[in-house]
Amino acid sequence: MLLLKSKLGSFVSPTIHVRRSQHCFFSLYHTTPTDLQELCNIISNGIGSLDDLEASLNGSTVSITSALVTHIMDSCKNGAPNSRRVLRFFLWSQKNPNCKLGDEEFNHAIQVFAKMKDLTAMDILISDLRKEQRKMESETFSLVAETLVKLGREDDAVGLFKNLEKFKCWKDSVTVTAIVQALCGKGHARKAEGVVWHHKNKIFGVEPCIYRSLLYGWCVHGNVKESRRILNEMKLARVPPDLFCYNTLLRCQCKRNLKFNPSALVPEAFNLMMEMRSNGVSPTSISFNILLSCLGRTRRVKEACRILDTMNGSGCSPDWVSYYLVMRVMYLTGRFGRGNRLMDEMIEQGLMPEQKFYYDLIGVLCGVERVNHALGLFKKMKKNSVGGYGPVYDMLIPKLCRGGEFEKGRELWDEAMKMGVVLQCSSDVLDPLITEVFKPTKKLEEMSLEVCKGSTPQTQVRRTMQKNKKKNASAN
């Protein structure tokens, strides 16, 4: 679905960013001495067990340093070698008497393994971090907590937060925000509220961020009642809900009504939009698109068209996503003429949709066996010079040939060759001896039903009597 969904990280602050790698293996080859190239080869391209890897490292003449370890960890983060080989290299470096790894290198290694989603390596290094009484950075805790929650170990993330003092990492607004964001991102809002309840004195100054996270968490969980409670608490705490909060609640409310009460989709959405306006927040096209998406999924064509007209009359102009959502449900319900008129209306308003708009709608038309309409939409796509025609050719050419229209398929193939478009489909699809033509069995079934309906009552009675005689004869 093309509906652009807002993500928690885009609206919640402060956002904790993890350092990104500035190096890769190939860049290291060009900018580092031969001994570093040798070490990288041992880790990334080595053959044998982990013990063989450590033996190769021991036999290397490379002078290992903490800076070199950091460079290699950065290189490995981009996914070339196995994470177990990277872990063994780091543990070997830790035991090397000539290499003194500080807290910064340890934290960086934990972040790398969190990025690689290697829970075992994370657990080993976090355990070593605690045994050696090193300090865990807030940045490291944020990434570890997020990774644990994403991999279904939210209780471990909360447990790590409770024991932060043992890692010389203090519970402050940054760490509280990090664990709340991590938990709410996967719908564990109740656990997040427990953290907030026990650390109320730590969230001074970041209340808006905490409330947005909790609201998002309850909406991910699908609980409209609790989401509304958080919204009301925001108002009592004099934290004004913004567009993100209302759109998040609107999406949750629409999804619930889509499942349990589709008739309430429009009334309840409009009530929430009225509340938004009364609080000084104007609905945008994203707000209406949330509603249009759900209306399309339940095939409520008339209501979707009314919403589009309402947008045009309320000062909130629809974008190309709005037109896509309505046109899609038009095509799916067989209203091809109305859908094409909406396309013309969108172009007249100066909206230039992206490639995905055309590709998805052409796919819908092919799916409902309206290839001629799909070809017409493809002509408009080329007329507007959108570009990215390759996937459309790959969709239309096999579809035409399997429908027996090899000439049209050949025309599209030649057209693509003239334009220099690289096609993924094989030229064999143009050969009638290779491509199997689709047989419309549905039409044949309809014809047989019509023949049965056209028979006289006497004929039907005669057939019934013959069937009964056969049944009696077989019974005897």
Wavefront OBJ file of the C-alpha trace (Angstrom):
o trace
v 0.000 0.000 0.000
v 1.220 3.406 -0.934
v -0.150 5.093 2.145
v 2.746 6.839 3.797
v 2.838 5.768 7.428
v 4.396 8.024 9.995
v 7.135 6.360 12.023
v 7.861 6.966 15.638
v 11.505 7.832 15.120
v 10.658 10.710 12.797
v 8.613 12.579 15.404
v 10.047 11.597 18.764
v 12.957 13.512 20.225
v 15.580 13.366 21.453
v 16.629 10.736 18.940
v 19.696 8.718 19.765
v 21.853 8.117 16.733
v 24.388 5.347 16.474
v 27.693 6.046 14.811
v 27.790 4.850 11.279
v 30.648 3.069 9.654
v 32.885 5.184 7.512
v 34.966 2.293 6.263
v 34.526 -0.953 4.396
v 36.871 -3.757 3.511
v 37.618 -2.376 0.069
v 38.353 1.105 1.368
v 40.677 -0.400 3.950
v 42.525 -2.214 1.203
v 43.215 1.049 -0.567
v 44.084 3.175 2.446
v 45.899 0.852 4.863
v 49.234 -1.035 4.856
v 49.722 -4.607 3.772
v 49.572 -5.995 7.325
v 46.045 -4.620 7.746
v 44.995 -6.204 4.456
v 46.345 -9.505 5.719
v 44.345 -9.226 8.956
v 41.154 -8.389 7.111
v 41.668 -11.396 4.842
v 42.136 -13.698 7.832
v 38.826 -12.606 9.362
v 36.658 -12.281 6.271
v 38.016 -14.930 3.915
v 39.568 -17.427 6.299
v 38.691 -21.106 6.074
v 38.345 -23.438 9.029
v 37.013 -23.394 12.566
v 37.181 -20.549 15.062
v 40.193 -22.184 16.665
v 41.887 -22.152 13.259
v 41.050 -18.451 13.006
v 42.670 -17.744 16.350
v 45.716 -19.782 15.342
v 46.010 -17.710 12.173
v 45.740 -14.504 14.192
v 48.457 -15.720 16.554
v 50.674 -16.492 13.597
v 50.182 -13.067 12.085
v 52.910 -10.458 12.441
v 50.427 -7.588 12.585
v 50.848 -5.205 15.515
v 47.326 -4.954 16.879
v 46.080 -1.639 18.319
v 42.753 -0.390 19.659
v 42.338 1.892 16.649
v 42.898 -1.056 14.329
v 40.284 -3.093 16.198
v 37.759 -0.276 15.802
v 38.478 -0.028 12.069
v 38.010 -3.742 11.571
v 34.782 -3.802 13.636
v 33.428 -0.972 11.503
v 34.287 -2.925 8.387
v 32.643 -6.100 9.664
v 29.456 -4.252 10.586
v 28.576 -3.991 6.917
v 28.079 -7.729 6.768
v 31.016 -9.340 4.963
v 32.284 -11.950 7.496
v 30.455 -14.244 9.889
v 29.670 -12.547 13.212
v 31.184 -15.452 15.166
v 34.543 -14.880 13.471
v 34.306 -11.190 14.315
v 33.544 -12.037 17.944
v 36.516 -14.392 18.159
v 38.752 -11.674 16.690
v 37.572 -9.162 19.303
v 38.047 -11.633 22.176
v 41.501 -12.445 20.837
v 42.309 -8.721 20.744
v 41.055 -8.400 24.306
v 43.528 -11.070 25.471
v 46.411 -9.639 23.470
v 48.862 -8.008 25.928
v 49.972 -5.468 23.324
v 46.426 -4.194 22.749
v 44.685 -2.322 25.524
v 40.994 -1.957 24.729
v 39.201 0.846 26.538
v 35.529 1.405 27.328
v 35.015 3.138 23.994
v 36.177 0.107 22.005
v 34.016 -2.232 24.084
v 30.922 -0.070 23.574
v 31.628 0.188 19.891
v 31.905 -3.598 19.566
v 28.583 -4.099 21.385
v 26.938 -1.622 19.022
v 28.326 -3.500 16.025
v 26.925 -6.820 17.226
v 23.602 -5.163 18.023
v 23.499 -3.954 14.426
v 24.280 -7.482 13.283
v 21.511 -8.796 15.599
v 23.858 -11.330 17.180
v 22.360 -11.794 20.645
v 24.980 -14.304 21.787
v 27.858 -11.945 20.992
v 25.996 -9.099 22.694
v 25.440 -11.168 25.837
v 29.102 -12.212 25.992
v 30.458 -8.686 25.634
v 27.891 -7.167 28.025
v 28.859 -9.802 30.585
v 32.564 -8.981 30.086
v 31.751 -5.290 30.336
v 30.229 -5.850 33.759
v 32.944 -8.209 35.014
v 35.683 -5.751 34.107
v 33.677 -2.900 35.666
v 33.606 -0.906 32.473
v 31.127 1.840 31.648
v 28.234 1.334 29.234
v 27.402 4.416 27.204
v 23.803 5.643 26.893
v 24.125 5.270 23.147
v 25.068 1.606 23.549
v 22.181 0.911 25.915
v 19.733 2.529 23.497
v 20.788 0.299 20.613
v 20.960 -2.852 22.755
v 17.488 -2.240 24.201
v 16.034 -1.635 20.752
v 17.626 -4.817 19.373
v 16.444 -6.950 22.304
v 12.844 -5.728 21.976
v 12.810 -6.253 18.212
v 13.999 -9.835 18.683
v 11.303 -10.598 21.258
v 13.377 -10.228 24.442
v 11.640 -7.199 25.939
v 11.936 -8.602 29.477
v 15.721 -8.756 29.075
v 15.713 -5.142 27.896
v 13.770 -4.051 30.979
v 16.077 -6.140 33.180
v 19.131 -4.468 31.665
v 17.570 -1.076 32.340
v 16.943 -1.974 35.989
v 20.618 -2.916 36.451
v 22.139 0.028 34.598
v 23.970 1.212 37.722
v 26.016 -1.987 37.634
v 27.318 -0.863 34.254
v 28.097 2.662 35.466
v 25.319 3.975 33.231
v 22.864 6.197 35.077
v 19.099 6.259 34.732
v 18.361 9.692 33.342
v 16.041 11.226 30.766
v 18.092 9.762 27.904
v 18.057 6.140 29.086
v 14.409 6.305 30.216
v 13.433 7.695 26.821
v 15.462 4.983 25.095
v 13.788 2.064 26.875
v 10.314 3.609 26.509
v 10.819 4.137 22.777
v 12.144 0.605 22.326
v 9.205 -0.978 24.168
v 6.529 1.171 22.532
v 7.942 0.585 19.081
v 6.751 -3.028 19.354
v 3.515 -2.356 21.244
v 4.703 -3.105 24.801
v 3.065 0.044 26.137
v 2.102 -1.418 29.512
v 5.701 -2.293 30.344
v 6.748 1.156 29.166
v 4.174 2.798 31.448
v 5.601 0.816 34.345
v 9.047 2.235 33.613
v 7.643 5.761 33.422
v 5.689 5.324 36.655
v 8.788 4.334 38.624
v 10.963 7.074 37.115
v 8.692 10.105 37.038
v 11.463 12.294 38.386
v 13.733 11.336 35.466
v 11.536 12.537 32.601
v 11.485 16.263 33.312
v 11.813 18.100 30.008
v 11.057 15.078 27.822
v 7.379 14.648 28.713
v 6.155 15.287 25.143
v 8.492 12.590 23.854
v 7.345 10.096 26.517
v 3.652 10.755 25.893
v 4.032 10.377 22.130
v 5.859 7.091 22.639
v 3.170 5.730 24.969
v 0.391 6.781 22.609
v 2.189 5.121 19.720
v 2.762 1.969 21.786
v -0.910 1.559 22.671
v -1.874 2.145 19.044
v 0.586 -0.521 17.872
v -1.022 -2.793 20.457
v -4.412 -1.923 18.928
v -6.006 -0.571 22.109
v -8.041 2.532 21.222
v -9.323 3.005 24.772
v -5.854 3.213 26.316
v -4.644 5.402 23.456
v -7.485 7.838 24.149
v -6.551 7.796 27.848
v -2.974 8.802 27.033
v -4.274 11.592 24.788
v -6.445 12.917 27.611
v -3.527 12.705 30.051
v -1.458 14.781 27.646
v -4.081 17.512 27.724
v -4.239 17.425 31.539
v -0.452 17.659 31.690
v -0.609 20.661 29.326
v 1.266 18.790 26.636
v -0.651 19.678 23.457
v -1.120 16.686 21.130
v 0.356 17.325 17.696
v -0.509 16.018 14.236
v 1.507 12.842 14.801
v -0.528 11.972 17.916
v -3.880 12.495 16.231
v -2.899 10.634 13.054
v -1.611 7.736 15.146
v -4.887 7.561 17.075
v -6.872 7.932 13.842
v -5.036 4.996 12.273
v -5.649 2.822 15.325
v -9.328 3.787 15.442
v -9.851 3.130 11.722
v -8.162 -0.269 11.910
v -10.434 -1.282 14.790
v -13.576 -0.145 12.959
v -12.396 -1.866 9.786
v -12.326 -5.120 11.713
v -15.388 -4.790 13.925
v -17.645 -1.976 12.650
v -16.970 -0.700 9.099
v -20.073 1.495 9.183
v -18.460 3.641 11.892
v -15.336 4.371 9.857
v -16.392 7.757 8.483
v -18.447 9.107 11.451
v -15.809 8.374 14.083
v -12.974 9.598 11.870
v -14.798 12.880 11.235
v -15.455 13.287 14.959
v -11.753 12.926 15.666
v -10.919 15.414 12.917
v -13.340 17.906 14.463
v -11.547 17.428 17.779
v -8.245 18.049 16.018
v -9.473 21.352 14.600
v -10.856 22.426 17.963
v -7.385 21.916 19.434
v -5.690 23.934 16.716
v -4.417 20.970 14.656
v -5.592 20.876 11.033
v -5.954 17.471 9.358
v -3.668 16.980 6.381
v -3.865 14.751 3.335
v -2.130 12.043 5.401
v -5.057 12.110 7.858
v -7.605 11.655 5.080
v -5.461 9.011 3.377
v -5.572 6.896 6.529
v -9.359 6.890 6.265
v -9.354 6.357 2.497
v -7.064 3.360 2.879
v -9.483 1.632 5.234
v -12.491 2.521 3.090
v -10.745 0.979 0.103
v -10.005 -2.218 1.981
v -13.696 -2.628 2.787
v -14.735 -1.597 -0.785
v -16.812 1.415 0.309
v -16.676 3.239 -3.012
v -19.315 5.929 -2.465
v -17.885 6.979 0.880
v -14.370 7.099 -0.561
v -15.569 9.395 -3.361
v -17.310 11.649 -0.834
v -14.112 11.898 1.196
v -12.217 12.947 -1.927
v -14.819 15.637 -2.646
v -14.682 16.750 0.987
v -10.925 17.198 0.737
v -11.309 19.391 -2.328
v -13.899 21.543 -0.551
v -12.265 21.776 2.869
v -9.019 23.431 1.839
v -7.016 20.216 2.277
v -6.186 19.309 -1.290
v -5.752 15.598 -2.007
v -2.328 14.383 -3.068
v -1.559 11.623 -5.557
v -1.792 9.022 -2.785
v -5.410 10.080 -2.178
v -6.255 9.628 -5.854
v -4.419 6.316 -5.928
v -6.458 4.924 -3.043
v -9.777 5.912 -4.644
v -8.783 4.818 -8.157
v -7.619 1.480 -6.824
v -10.984 0.691 -5.245
v -12.700 1.915 -8.441
v -10.752 -0.552 -10.565
v -11.219 -3.387 -8.092
v -15.002 -2.908 -8.175
v -15.217 -2.634 -11.961
v -15.732 1.134 -12.237
v -13.066 1.641 -14.882
v -14.547 4.716 -16.528
v -14.837 6.604 -13.242
v -11.327 5.580 -12.312
v -9.957 6.924 -15.600
v -11.816 10.209 -15.092
v -10.198 10.559 -11.675
v -6.841 10.059 -13.362
v -7.565 12.923 -15.767
v -8.748 15.109 -12.888
v -5.538 14.473 -10.979
v -3.376 15.430 -13.959
v -5.445 18.609 -14.502
v -4.730 19.650 -10.911
v -1.020 19.458 -11.650
v -0.279 16.408 -9.494
v 2.581 14.309 -10.855
v 2.508 10.832 -9.301
v 5.531 8.619 -8.844
v 6.368 5.459 -10.774
v 4.844 3.261 -8.081
v 1.444 4.905 -8.640
v 1.279 3.700 -12.233
v 2.929 0.356 -11.580
v 0.501 -0.597 -8.809
v -2.622 0.490 -10.694
v -1.500 -1.281 -13.874
v -0.966 -4.373 -11.724
v -4.509 -4.042 -10.354
v -5.954 -3.763 -13.875
v -3.987 -6.812 -15.007
v -5.217 -8.686 -11.959
v -8.867 -8.027 -12.829
v -8.197 -8.999 -16.485
v -8.535 -5.524 -17.979
v -5.318 -5.391 -19.970
v -6.625 -2.816 -22.456
v -7.268 -0.360 -19.618
v -3.789 -1.150 -18.308
v -2.307 -0.306 -21.709
v -4.190 3.003 -21.724
v -2.820 3.868 -18.288
v 0.672 2.924 -19.473
v 0.332 5.375 -22.380
v -0.479 8.150 -19.907
v 2.542 7.132 -17.868
v 4.813 7.479 -20.890
v 3.124 10.726 -21.918
v 3.958 12.250 -18.529
v 7.604 11.078 -18.838
v 7.609 9.415 -15.455
v 10.399 6.973 -16.325
v 11.082 3.563 -14.816
v 9.165 1.689 -17.521
v 11.073 -1.590 -17.235
v 8.930 -3.276 -14.554
v 5.742 -2.268 -16.399
v 6.967 -3.827 -19.649
v 7.920 -6.954 -17.691
v 4.360 -7.110 -16.369
v 2.421 -6.311 -19.534
v 4.320 -8.352 -22.152
v 3.856 -11.782 -20.468
v 0.278 -10.862 -19.568
v -0.590 -10.082 -23.191
v 1.127 -13.175 -24.538
v -0.547 -15.508 -22.040
v -3.834 -13.963 -23.110
v -3.111 -14.869 -26.727
v -2.305 -11.309 -27.861
v 1.194 -12.024 -29.127
v 1.167 -9.146 -31.629
v 0.599 -6.543 -28.916
v 3.242 -8.221 -26.789
v 5.715 -8.050 -29.692
v 4.895 -4.353 -30.207
v 5.659 -3.587 -26.576
v 8.867 -5.621 -26.781
v 10.080 -3.719 -29.843
v 9.102 -0.422 -28.238
v 11.124 -1.269 -25.122
v 14.140 -2.217 -27.251
v 13.989 1.098 -29.125
v 13.866 3.009 -25.827
v 16.842 1.064 -24.494
v 14.844 -0.402 -21.619
v 16.439 -3.474 -20.033
v 13.786 -6.180 -19.641
v 13.853 -9.012 -17.142
v 11.354 -11.222 -18.974
v 12.645 -13.667 -21.576
v 12.016 -13.324 -25.323
v 10.647 -16.882 -25.206
v 7.384 -15.455 -23.911
v 6.767 -14.057 -27.434
v 6.844 -17.553 -28.967
v 3.342 -19.113 -29.254
v 4.934 -22.575 -29.267
v 6.465 -21.986 -25.824
v 4.000 -19.724 -24.022
v 0.867 -21.453 -22.818
v -2.228 -19.379 -23.558
v -4.616 -18.882 -20.664
v -8.052 -20.472 -21.236
v -11.004 -18.535 -19.777
v -12.681 -21.383 -17.888
v -14.966 -18.942 -16.081
v -16.684 -17.909 -19.312
v -17.164 -21.530 -20.329
v -18.829 -22.244 -16.980
v -21.130 -19.245 -17.446
v -22.080 -20.492 -20.942
v -22.948 -23.939 -19.625
v -25.129 -22.378 -16.934
v -26.950 -20.298 -19.554
v -27.639 -23.461 -21.609
v -29.100 -25.127 -18.560
v -31.277 -22.103 -17.831
v -32.486 -22.009 -21.462
v -33.789 -25.600 -21.430
v -37.554 -26.158 -21.216
v -39.249 -27.426 -18.024
v -40.210 -30.679 -19.831
v -36.564 -31.341 -20.665
v -35.482 -30.711 -17.072
v -38.192 -33.096 -15.751
v -37.115 -35.754 -18.264
v -33.471 -35.426 -17.132
v -34.460 -35.702 -13.471
v -36.510 -38.873 -14.138
v -33.592 -40.445 -16.000
v -31.223 -39.703 -13.094
v -33.649 -41.252 -10.616
v -33.992 -44.410 -12.756
v -30.211 -44.806 -12.851
v -29.977 -44.420 -9.064
v -32.708 -47.043 -8.490
v -31.097 -49.475 -10.930
v -27.726 -49.177 -9.221
v -29.341 -49.649 -5.796
v -31.009 -52.888 -6.930
l 1 2 3 4 5 6 7 8 9 10 11 12 13 14 15 16 17 18 19 20 21 22 23 24 25 26 27 28 29 30 31 32 33 34 35 36 37 38 39 40 41 42 43 44 45 46 47 48 49 50 51 52 53 54 55 56 57 58 59 60 61 62 63 64 65 66 67 68 69 70 71 72 73 74 75 76 77 78 79 80 81 82 83 84 85 86 87 88 89 90 91 92 93 94 95 96 97 98 99 100 101 102 103 104 105 106 107 108 109 110 111 112 113 114 115 116 117 118 119 120 121 122 123 124 125 126 127 128 129 130 131 132 133 134 135 136 137 138 139 140 141 142 143 144 145 146 147 148 149 150 151 152 153 154 155 156 157 158 159 160 161 162 163 164 165 166 167 168 169 170 171 172 173 174 175 176 177 178 179 180 181 182 183 184 185 186 187 188 189 190 191 192 193 194 195 196 197 198 199 200 201 202 203 204 205 206 207 208 209 210 211 212 213 214 215 216 217 218 219 220 221 222 223 224 225 226 227 228 229 230 231 232 233 234 235 236 237 238 239 240 241 242 243 244 245 246 247 248 249 250 251 252 253 254 255 256 257 258 259 260 261 262 263 264 265 266 267 268 269 270 271 272 273 274 275 276 277 278 279 280 281 282 283 284 285 286 287 288 289 290 291 292 293 294 295 296 297 298 299 300 301 302 303 304 305 306 307 308 309 310 311 312 313 314 315 316 317 318 319 320 321 322 323 324 325 326 327 328 329 330 331 332 333 334 335 336 337 338 339 340 341 342 343 344 345 346 347 348 349 350 351 352 353 354 355 356 357 358 359 360 361 362 363 364 365 366 367 368 369 370 371 372 373 374 375 376 377 378 379 380 381 382 383 384 385 386 387 388 389 390 391 392 393 394 395 396 397 398 399 400 401 402 403 404 405 406 407 408 409 410 411 412 413 414 415 416 417 418 419 420 421 422 423 424 425 426 427 428 429 430 431 432 433 434 435 436 437 438 439 440 441 442 443 444 445 446 447 448 449 450 451 452 453 454 455 456 457 458 459 460 461 462 463 464 465 466 467 468 469 470 471 472 473 474 475 476
